[in-house]
């Protein structure tokens, strides 16, 4: 199996990459990022590091053919453009399976004071841009899974629950290790959660805001 990881230098992506190397046999990883020098450590693993931009169709056309899964760990102001370019390039290359990282709040699914706080913290068009990107993925015709994490911590724990699109978001936080665990599970069993948009949070963390902001 061949997996293409877009935005491979991200913190969650690096956890995923390390776990895949240890846990998933016969897996070829292509790590795609803007500055390949950041991933020099990966030369010691069974990976290929490619420099490029996810909003550049020509760059994607070089790396997509032959891939079985695309895991897009992208972020920033260009996320909507990247969603258009990535989904179009995948269809042109005949690659169907996409794991797409988004954020909580894109469907106004976060209730109560936490939802209000989240909107305030992610003001300035952030949620609208991520919502637009998610809509592009959902309407792409690809076998997608969208992941909407709660506010992220660096706690070394795997403890999470999932909520589907159309149901209220629950907890206020989740560890990066937990989100990485979900992604590793999806890569290990690509048939899981196809067509789903999953909220991810740590059980028992409901409140007005994450613990470290209280």
Backbone as CSV, one residue per row, in Angstrom:
resi,resn,N_x,N_y,N_z,CA_x,CA_y,CA_z,C_x,C_y,C_z
1,UNK,0.844,-1.191,0.000,0.000,0.000,0.000,0.879,1.241,0.000
2,UNK,0.464,2.255,-0.751,1.202,3.509,-0.840,0.339,4.649,-0.313
3,UNK,0.916,5.416,0.614,0.200,6.551,1.172,0.973,7.824,0.890
4,UNK,0.251,8.855,0.474,0.814,10.180,0.247,0.355,11.090,1.379
5,UNK,1.308,11.680,2.105,0.993,12.551,3.229,1.312,13.988,2.835
6,UNK,0.274,14.804,2.730,0.427,16.217,2.384,0.532,17.037,3.667
7,UNK,1.503,17.948,3.718,1.741,18.683,4.956,2.438,17.806,5.971
8,UNK,3.454,17.073,5.508,4.055,15.997,6.298,4.851,16.484,7.499
9,UNK,5.123,17.784,7.582,5.892,18.294,8.717,5.000,18.666,9.894
10,UNK,3.692,18.595,9.745,2.786,18.918,10.846,2.978,17.984,12.026
11,UNK,2.642,18.473,13.223,2.877,17.680,14.439,2.111,16.362,14.436
12,UNK,0.838,16.409,14.052,0.058,15.169,14.010,0.600,14.254,12.919
13,UNK,0.929,14.819,11.782,1.455,14.018,10.677,2.722,13.280,11.087
14,UNK,3.593,13.931,11.836,4.832,13.275,12.240,4.579,12.116,13.195
15,UNK,3.570,12.250,14.059,3.197,11.125,14.924,2.682,9.969,14.075
16,UNK,1.833,10.285,13.101,1.302,9.264,12.198,2.431,8.568,11.451
17,UNK,3.348,9.342,10.910,4.455,8.773,10.134,5.274,7.799,10.963
18,UNK,5.584,8.181,12.199,6.377,7.314,13.071,5.636,6.029,13.401
19,UNK,4.349,6.129,13.670,3.576,4.934,13.999,3.416,4.014,12.799
20,UNK,3.171,4.587,11.633,3.039,3.751,10.439,4.318,2.971,10.169
21,UNK,5.453,3.635,10.344,6.738,2.985,10.117,6.892,1.767,11.023
22,UNK,6.437,1.890,12.273,6.589,0.800,13.244,5.509,-0.268,13.126
23,UNK,4.285,0.147,12.758,3.130,-0.722,12.964,2.504,-1.297,11.704
24,UNK,2.705,-0.665,10.560,2.018,-1.107,9.345,3.048,-1.645,8.353
25,UNK,3.103,-2.972,8.182,4.091,-3.554,7.272,3.736,-3.289,5.808
26,UNK,4.755,-3.326,4.971,4.573,-3.198,3.518,3.860,-1.908,3.125
27,UNK,4.172,-0.842,3.834,3.573,0.460,3.548,4.658,1.409,3.042
28,UNK,4.402,2.010,1.900,5.314,3.011,1.359,4.744,4.399,1.632
29,UNK,5.544,5.229,2.301,5.111,6.585,2.623,5.829,7.592,1.726
30,UNK,5.040,8.491,1.123,5.600,9.642,0.433,5.235,10.879,1.241
31,UNK,6.248,11.566,1.748,6.052,12.747,2.582,6.212,13.988,1.721
32,UNK,5.145,14.758,1.614,5.063,15.905,0.711,4.938,17.170,1.538
33,UNK,5.837,18.132,1.322,5.823,19.366,2.096,6.575,20.447,1.339
34,UNK,6.385,21.691,1.782,6.978,22.827,1.070,8.496,22.872,1.183
35,UNK,9.029,22.441,2.326,10.466,22.516,2.554,10.974,21.134,2.965
36,UNK,11.480,20.397,2.010,11.871,19.008,2.242,12.978,18.879,3.276
37,UNK,13.793,19.905,3.454,14.900,19.830,4.403,14.417,19.619,5.834
38,UNK,13.161,19.964,6.098,12.612,19.764,7.441,12.475,18.292,7.798
39,UNK,12.464,17.426,6.806,12.221,16.006,7.035,13.468,15.175,6.793
40,UNK,14.640,15.747,7.028,15.881,15.009,6.784,15.967,13.737,7.622
41,UNK,15.360,13.762,8.813,15.415,12.585,9.675,14.724,11.384,9.040
42,UNK,13.792,11.636,8.111,13.028,10.546,7.510,13.848,9.733,6.519
43,UNK,15.052,10.202,6.183,15.885,9.454,5.252,16.260,8.086,5.805
44,UNK,16.150,7.914,7.121,16.506,6.637,7.737,15.344,5.654,7.743
45,UNK,14.172,6.079,7.338,13.000,5.214,7.339,12.613,4.865,5.904
46,UNK,11.598,4.007,5.778,11.131,3.581,4.454,10.181,4.618,3.887
47,UNK,10.723,5.779,3.576,9.899,6.871,3.073,10.596,7.571,1.916
48,UNK,9.780,8.320,1.163,10.293,9.217,0.131,9.829,10.619,0.481
49,UNK,10.740,11.574,0.473,10.411,12.958,0.806,10.412,13.780,-0.477
50,UNK,9.297,14.469,-0.740,9.134,15.259,-1.953,8.772,16.693,-1.577
51,UNK,9.447,17.651,-2.178,9.143,19.062,-1.932,8.120,19.561,-2.947
52,UNK,7.118,20.268,-2.454,6.106,20.805,-3.356,5.014,21.494,-2.575
53,UNK,4.061,22.047,-3.300,2.956,22.787,-2.692,1.631,22.130,-3.052
54,UNK,0.763,21.985,-2.065,-0.527,21.337,-2.286,-1.503,22.199,-3.060
55,UNK,-1.153,23.448,-3.321,-2.018,24.267,-4.173,-1.456,24.388,-5.587
56,UNK,-0.491,23.535,-5.912,0.122,23.518,-7.239,-0.208,22.206,-7.950
57,UNK,-1.094,22.222,-8.949,-1.494,20.988,-9.623,-0.313,20.212,-10.211
58,UNK,0.675,20.927,-10.728,1.822,20.248,-11.332,2.613,19.462,-10.288
59,UNK,2.763,20.019,-9.091,3.472,19.314,-8.021,2.733,18.042,-7.626
60,UNK,1.408,18.148,-7.493,0.622,16.979,-7.100,0.604,15.919,-8.188
61,UNK,0.593,16.344,-9.428,0.559,15.381,-10.534,1.786,14.488,-10.547
62,UNK,2.881,14.960,-9.955,4.108,14.174,-9.924,4.080,13.087,-8.853
63,UNK,3.289,13.299,-7.796,3.353,12.386,-6.647,2.103,11.529,-6.456
64,UNK,0.992,11.923,-7.053,-0.259,11.195,-6.819,-0.346,9.830,-7.513
65,UNK,0.098,9.678,-8.742,-0.082,8.390,-9.419,0.506,7.225,-8.621
66,UNK,-0.291,6.188,-8.478,0.134,5.007,-7.743,-0.204,5.024,-6.270
67,UNK,-0.674,6.171,-5.763,-1.036,6.257,-4.350,-2.357,5.533,-4.099
68,UNK,-2.467,4.908,-2.936,-3.716,4.274,-2.525,-4.542,5.174,-1.605
69,UNK,-3.845,5.965,-0.780,-4.504,6.850,0.188,-3.776,8.186,0.194
70,UNK,-4.546,9.264,0.285,-3.988,10.591,0.520,-4.456,11.051,1.894
71,UNK,-3.496,11.389,2.740,-3.783,11.975,4.053,-3.331,13.424,3.993
72,UNK,-4.291,14.347,4.037,-4.013,15.771,3.883,-4.005,16.451,5.246
73,UNK,-2.822,16.781,5.714,-2.633,17.453,6.997,-2.293,18.922,6.728
74,UNK,-3.210,19.593,6.043,-2.965,20.960,5.565,-3.647,21.974,6.478
75,UNK,-3.132,23.201,6.451,-3.708,24.247,7.300,-3.331,25.607,6.746
76,UNK,-4.106,26.623,7.151,-3.757,27.981,6.773,-4.764,28.636,5.859
77,UNK,-4.437,29.837,5.416,-5.351,30.664,4.629,-5.663,30.071,3.257
78,UNK,-4.803,29.183,2.763,-4.989,28.630,1.417,-5.746,27.307,1.427
79,UNK,-6.361,26.953,2.547,-6.961,25.622,2.681,-8.074,25.386,1.656
80,UNK,-8.868,26.414,1.342,-9.941,26.230,0.365,-9.363,25.952,-1.019
81,UNK,-8.364,26.715,-1.422,-7.705,26.467,-2.703,-7.072,25.091,-2.733
82,UNK,-6.437,24.709,-1.645,-5.806,23.385,-1.573,-6.842,22.277,-1.697
83,UNK,-8.017,22.466,-1.106,-9.073,21.461,-1.234,-9.479,21.278,-2.694
84,UNK,-9.622,22.392,-3.422,-9.986,22.315,-4.840,-8.903,21.600,-5.641
85,UNK,-7.653,21.996,-5.416,-6.548,21.439,-6.199,-6.335,19.962,-5.873
86,UNK,-6.359,19.622,-4.584,-6.114,18.237,-4.181,-7.200,17.306,-4.703
87,UNK,-8.465,17.682,-4.524,-9.544,16.792,-4.966,-9.553,16.644,-6.486
88,UNK,-9.308,17.726,-7.204,-9.249,17.646,-8.664,-8.094,16.767,-9.120
89,UNK,-6.933,16.964,-8.517,-5.761,16.174,-8.895,-5.946,14.702,-8.568
90,UNK,-6.598,14.405,-7.455,-6.853,13.010,-7.107,-7.752,12.339,-8.131
91,UNK,-8.794,13.034,-8.536,-9.700,12.452,-9.536,-8.979,12.247,-10.866
92,UNK,-8.139,13.177,-11.235,-7.394,13.037,-12.485,-6.418,11.866,-12.417
93,UNK,-5.875,11.606,-11.237,-4.909,10.516,-11.065,-5.580,9.179,-10.751
94,UNK,-6.909,9.195,-10.544,-7.619,7.954,-10.232,-7.406,7.468,-8.814
95,UNK,-7.113,8.386,-7.895,-6.928,8.040,-6.479,-8.194,8.424,-5.730
96,UNK,-8.777,7.480,-4.991,-10.104,7.710,-4.410,-10.106,8.041,-2.912
97,UNK,-9.196,7.455,-2.137,-9.311,7.536,-0.671,-8.598,8.768,-0.132
98,UNK,-9.344,9.615,0.602,-8.815,10.862,1.145,-9.159,10.984,2.620
99,UNK,-8.148,11.271,3.428,-8.335,11.628,4.839,-7.995,13.107,4.956
100,UNK,-8.961,13.908,5.378,-8.830,15.368,5.342,-8.977,15.933,6.744
101,UNK,-7.967,16.683,7.205,-8.020,17.289,8.529,-8.671,18.670,8.432
102,UNK,-9.696,18.885,9.255,-10.396,20.163,9.299,-10.361,20.678,10.734
103,UNK,-11.409,21.301,11.176,-11.468,21.840,12.537,-12.895,21.785,13.048
104,UNK,-13.048,21.872,14.354,-14.391,21.891,14.930,-15.060,23.232,14.658
105,UNK,-16.379,23.193,14.559,-17.149,24.420,14.411,-17.549,24.768,12.999
106,UNK,-17.147,23.963,12.019,-17.443,24.328,10.626,-18.909,24.142,10.272
107,UNK,-19.649,23.388,11.093,-21.088,23.212,10.843,-21.926,23.895,11.919
108,UNK,-21.326,24.773,12.713,-22.005,25.330,13.899,-22.492,24.214,14.812
109,UNK,-21.651,23.185,14.944,-22.044,21.993,15.696,-21.566,22.010,17.138
110,UNK,-20.884,23.088,17.537,-20.352,23.165,18.904,-21.344,23.958,19.755
111,UNK,-21.968,23.321,20.738,-23.065,23.975,21.460,-22.588,24.882,22.591
112,UNK,-23.511,25.721,23.055,-23.352,26.463,24.292,-22.218,27.465,24.304
113,UNK,-21.717,27.713,25.519,-20.654,28.707,25.702,-19.364,28.297,25.007
114,UNK,-19.122,26.998,24.927,-17.918,26.541,24.237,-17.991,26.899,22.755
115,UNK,-19.157,26.746,22.167,-19.324,27.113,20.773,-19.095,28.598,20.546
116,UNK,-19.600,29.427,21.458,-19.405,30.875,21.353,-17.921,31.222,21.495
117,UNK,-17.266,30.600,22.473,-15.835,30.849,22.694,-15.021,30.410,21.472
118,UNK,-15.373,29.252,20.924,-14.644,28.743,19.755,-14.771,29.709,18.576
119,UNK,-15.957,30.236,18.348,-16.162,31.211,17.273,-15.335,32.471,17.511
120,UNK,-15.278,32.927,18.756,-14.493,34.121,19.068,-13.009,33.882,18.820
121,UNK,-12.524,32.700,19.213,-11.107,32.392,19.070,-10.721,32.172,17.602
122,UNK,-11.665,31.686,16.808,-11.390,31.388,15.396,-12.083,32.394,14.486
123,UNK,-12.105,33.647,14.915,-12.759,34.708,14.157,-11.892,35.107,12.959
124,UNK,-12.432,35.963,12.127,-11.666,36.479,11.004,-11.766,35.642,9.747
125,UNK,-12.829,34.857,9.630,-13.041,34.057,8.429,-12.445,32.674,8.465
126,UNK,-11.796,32.327,9.582,-11.139,31.017,9.695,-12.135,29.870,9.516
127,UNK,-13.215,29.896,10.298,-14.186,28.810,10.226,-14.874,28.756,8.863
128,UNK,-15.164,29.923,8.310,-15.830,29.968,7.006,-14.940,29.349,5.919
129,UNK,-13.640,29.615,5.983,-12.711,29.072,5.001,-12.600,27.561,5.135
130,UNK,-12.503,27.077,6.369,-12.409,25.637,6.590,-13.714,24.933,6.235
131,UNK,-14.840,25.603,6.478,-16.131,25.036,6.091,-16.236,24.906,4.575
132,UNK,-15.761,25.927,3.864,-15.787,25.885,2.405,-14.909,24.756,1.878
133,UNK,-13.745,24.575,2.497,-12.856,23.485,2.084,-13.502,22.127,2.332
134,UNK,-14.136,21.967,3.485,-14.800,20.702,3.793,-15.928,20.414,2.808
135,UNK,-16.663,21.440,2.418,-17.748,21.257,1.444,-17.205,20.769,0.108
136,UNK,-16.061,21.303,-0.306,-15.433,20.840,-1.549,-15.095,19.360,-1.451
137,UNK,-14.544,18.955,-0.313,-14.208,17.541,-0.116,-15.470,16.682,-0.146
138,UNK,-16.516,17.133,0.542,-17.752,16.357,0.623,-18.433,16.215,-0.740
139,UNK,-18.265,17.190,-1.594,-18.919,17.155,-2.909,-18.002,16.630,-4.010
140,UNK,-16.841,16.117,-3.634,-15.825,15.717,-4.612,-16.107,14.379,-5.290
141,UNK,-16.925,13.552,-4.644,-17.129,12.197,-5.164,-16.048,11.227,-4.739
142,UNK,-15.094,11.683,-3.941,-14.030,10.819,-3.436,-14.499,10.038,-2.198
143,UNK,-13.740,9.019,-1.848,-13.996,8.257,-0.620,-13.285,8.974,0.524
144,UNK,-13.935,9.977,1.067,-13.285,10.855,2.032,-13.661,10.508,3.466
145,UNK,-12.802,10.889,4.389,-13.138,11.035,5.806,-12.606,12.382,6.247
146,UNK,-13.474,13.222,6.786,-13.071,14.516,7.340,-12.938,14.350,8.852
147,UNK,-11.865,14.905,9.415,-11.621,14.821,10.854,-11.653,16.228,11.434
148,UNK,-12.483,16.430,12.455,-12.656,17.740,13.100,-12.226,17.650,14.565
149,UNK,-10.948,17.864,14.856,-10.495,17.724,16.249,-10.944,18.889,17.118
150,UNK,-11.089,18.591,18.414,-11.229,19.643,19.414,-9.889,20.369,19.547
151,UNK,-9.816,21.309,20.484,-8.552,22.027,20.693,-7.485,21.029,21.117
152,UNK,-6.306,21.163,20.528,-5.284,20.117,20.606,-4.321,20.330,21.766
153,UNK,-3.955,19.211,22.394,-2.924,19.228,23.430,-1.802,18.277,23.022
154,UNK,-0.669,18.406,23.713,0.461,17.519,23.476,0.556,16.408,24.519
155,UNK,-0.542,16.141,25.206,-0.542,15.075,26.210,-0.245,13.729,25.548
156,UNK,0.584,12.940,26.197,0.953,11.629,25.663,-0.093,10.604,26.094
157,UNK,-1.254,10.705,25.480,-2.358,9.812,25.813,-3.187,9.564,24.561
158,UNK,-3.809,8.400,24.534,-4.777,8.097,23.483,-6.113,7.858,24.167
159,UNK,-6.971,8.840,24.063,-8.254,8.813,24.765,-9.195,9.735,24.012
160,UNK,-10.122,9.133,23.238,-10.985,9.980,22.422,-12.307,9.300,22.105
161,UNK,-13.276,10.132,21.732,-14.562,9.666,21.251,-14.890,10.420,19.969
162,UNK,-15.819,9.852,19.183,-16.162,10.420,17.883,-17.617,10.871,17.864
163,UNK,-17.871,11.961,17.148,-19.238,12.385,16.869,-19.373,12.581,15.362
164,UNK,-20.501,12.204,14.823,-20.751,12.328,13.393,-21.300,13.712,13.060
165,UNK,-21.161,14.100,11.815,-21.781,15.331,11.330,-23.283,15.274,11.602
166,UNK,-23.826,16.394,12.060,-25.245,16.454,12.374,-25.548,16.218,13.837
167,UNK,-24.523,15.884,14.635,-24.695,15.712,16.072,-23.804,16.713,16.802
168,UNK,-24.213,17.139,18.011,-23.437,18.153,18.731,-22.035,17.658,19.087
169,UNK,-21.062,18.550,18.979,-19.706,18.266,19.426,-19.729,18.153,20.945
170,UNK,-18.802,17.364,21.509,-18.839,17.110,22.952,-17.719,17.835,23.699
171,UNK,-16.563,17.201,23.852,-15.511,17.741,24.699,-14.795,18.933,24.102
172,UNK,-13.974,19.572,24.939,-13.297,20.801,24.548,-11.884,20.571,24.042
173,UNK,-11.291,19.419,24.295,-9.897,19.191,23.934,-9.674,17.733,23.532
174,UNK,-8.510,17.492,22.917,-8.096,16.143,22.564,-6.594,16.189,22.291
175,UNK,-5.908,15.095,22.548,-4.471,15.067,22.314,-4.160,14.820,20.841
176,UNK,-3.027,15.350,20.400,-2.568,15.068,19.038,-2.345,13.572,18.840
177,UNK,-1.885,12.899,19.894,-1.677,11.450,19.804,-2.989,10.716,19.533
178,UNK,-4.092,11.230,20.069,-5.400,10.614,19.845,-5.853,10.789,18.399
179,UNK,-5.677,11.993,17.870,-6.046,12.235,16.477,-5.186,11.373,15.554
180,UNK,-3.908,11.269,15.878,-3.011,10.422,15.091,-3.451,8.964,15.132
181,UNK,-3.928,8.515,16.283,-4.395,7.131,16.403,-5.570,6.867,15.477
182,UNK,-6.505,7.800,15.416,-7.639,7.659,14.502,-7.151,7.570,13.061
183,UNK,-6.204,8.426,12.689,-5.702,8.425,11.318,-4.999,7.112,10.994
184,UNK,-4.199,6.612,11.920,-3.522,5.328,11.708,-4.550,4.209,11.516
185,UNK,-5.624,4.242,12.289,-6.681,3.241,12.137,-7.342,3.324,10.763
186,UNK,-7.567,4.538,10.279,-8.180,4.712,8.963,-7.250,4.220,7.847
187,UNK,-5.959,4.454,8.003,-5.004,3.986,7.002,-4.884,2.466,7.046
188,UNK,-4.909,1.907,8.252,-4.803,0.456,8.400,-6.029,-0.261,7.859
189,UNK,-7.194,0.385,7.959,-8.443,-0.179,7.436,-9.149,0.910,6.634
190,UNK,-8.797,1.086,5.359,-9.297,2.209,4.567,-10.807,2.234,4.375
191,UNK,-11.492,1.133,4.660,-12.952,1.108,4.505,-13.669,1.776,5.670
192,UNK,-12.954,2.081,6.748,-13.581,2.696,7.916,-14.021,4.128,7.620
193,UNK,-15.226,4.469,8.034,-15.719,5.850,8.071,-15.659,6.568,6.719
194,UNK,-15.842,5.844,5.636,-15.909,6.511,4.336,-17.177,7.368,4.273
195,UNK,-17.040,8.594,3.827,-18.176,9.500,3.726,-18.577,10.145,5.039
196,UNK,-17.721,10.033,6.054,-18.026,10.597,7.368,-17.223,11.858,7.633
197,UNK,-17.807,12.745,8.434,-17.106,13.891,8.986,-17.146,13.723,10.493
198,UNK,-15.990,13.454,11.082,-15.914,12.999,12.465,-15.381,14.072,13.401
199,UNK,-16.179,14.431,14.405,-15.663,15.228,15.502,-14.864,14.329,16.424
200,UNK,-13.753,14.836,16.951,-12.876,14.040,17.812,-12.584,14.833,19.086
201,UNK,-12.924,14.262,20.234,-12.659,14.938,21.503,-12.330,13.907,22.567
202,UNK,-11.770,14.388,23.672,-11.498,13.533,24.827,-12.743,13.476,25.698
203,UNK,-13.217,12.269,26.028,-14.408,12.163,26.884,-14.180,12.849,28.236
204,UNK,-15.246,13.455,28.744,-15.183,14.063,30.064,-14.563,15.444,30.105
205,UNK,-14.373,16.072,28.931,-13.758,17.408,28.910,-14.744,18.495,28.508
206,UNK,-16.029,18.221,28.632,-17.027,19.240,28.304,-16.868,20.440,29.235
207,UNK,-17.161,21.613,28.690,-17.046,22.830,29.481,-17.123,24.051,28.590
208,UNK,-16.818,25.205,29.157,-16.892,26.448,28.408,-15.687,26.671,27.508
209,UNK,-14.555,26.028,27.853,-13.317,26.161,27.081,-12.344,25.077,27.549
210,UNK,-11.272,24.834,26.791,-10.306,23.808,27.210,-9.703,24.116,28.576
211,UNK,-9.230,23.071,29.231,-8.727,23.187,30.604,-7.648,24.268,30.734
212,UNK,-6.741,24.333,29.745,-5.605,25.259,29.885,-6.000,26.720,29.655
213,UNK,-7.256,26.973,29.234,-7.724,28.348,29.082,-8.609,28.788,30.238
214,UNK,-8.880,27.862,31.143,-9.831,28.196,32.207,-9.151,29.004,33.317
